[in-house]
Amino acid sequence: MELFATNLRRRAEELGFSNAEVARRAGLSERRYGNYVSGRREPDLATLVRISSVLATTPTDLLTTSLEKIVPEQLARQRTIAALAVLRSDDLERVAVMVEALATERR
């Protein structure tokens, strides 16, 4: 359980998420998520999948080897993916327009 708890803490830190933010995005109470982060409990499979999605990683990565350091470009992409997961469709449309404008400017 300690490896899982360590991986949760490390991944949230990489993405700049507080425990409260991960819990909110995964639809969990802060107390319940705190039990996972502290290593007191392990989530069921459905909860593990939700947490993995919020943290833009896989259940396997959270449960097995320690997550490796990620290069800044990969981390920025993963942070973006994690943030997109909680946006409504109208907000996603705005983000798509902004990203397309940035990409066009860079060409």
N, C-alpha and C positions, 0 to 999 in steps of 0.2 A: 504494500500500500504506500510505502514511503516514496517509491519511485514515481508512482502516479501523482501523488501530492506535489512532489518536487516539479514534475513536468507541468502540472497545472499552473503553479506559481510562476515558473519560468516563462511559459508561453504567454500568460496574461501580461507579464511585465514587458516582454518583447513587443506586444501589441499596444502597450500603454493603457491597458484596461485594469480597473480596480476590481476587487472581488465582487463588490456590489454591482458593477456594470456587467460582469460576466453572468452573475446570477440573474439579473434583470433580463438580459438578452436571451438567456436559456429558459426563462420562465420558472425560475427557482427562487425560493426564499434565500436571503443572505445567510441565514443560519444553516440551512441544508447545504448550500454550496460551501460554507465555511467548514463543515464536517469533512468534505472531500479534500479541501485544500490543506487541512490540518492532518489528514491521514487517519482520522477516526472512523470513516466509513468509505465505502465505494459505491458508486452509482449503479443502477440497473442499466441494461443495455440501451434502452430508449433514451435515458437521461445522458448516458455517455455519448451517444451520437449527437444529441442536441448541444452538449458542451463542446464537443469536437468541432461542430459546425460554427459555433460562435467564435471559437479560437482559430478557425481556418486551418485545421489540421485533421488528422485521422485518429480514430480510437486506438489503433495500433501504436501510433507515435506517442500517445499519452500513456499507454499502458506498458510499453517496453523500454527500449533504450532511451537514455536522456536525449532530449532534443538538442541537435547541434546548433551552433551559432549560425545565423542566417546573414547573408550579405545584405547591405542596406537596400538595394533595389528589390530583392526578393521580399524583404520585410515590408517595404512600402506597398508592394502589390498585395501581400497577404493582409495587411491592415485595411486596405481598400476593400478587399473581398469580404472581410469580417464586418466592416461597416455597412456595406451594401446589403448584407443579409437582413438587416432590420429596417430598411427603408420601405416606404409605401411606393406604389407604382408611379404616382405623380412625382415623387422625389427622385426616383430612379430615372425618370425621363429627363429631369433637370440635370442630373449628374451625367447622363449620357451626352447631352448637348455640350456640357462644359468639357468633358474629356475629348469629344470630337473636335472642339475648337482648339484645345491645347495641341492635339495631334496634328491638326492642319497647320497650326502656327510653326511647329517644329520641322515640317517638311521643307 
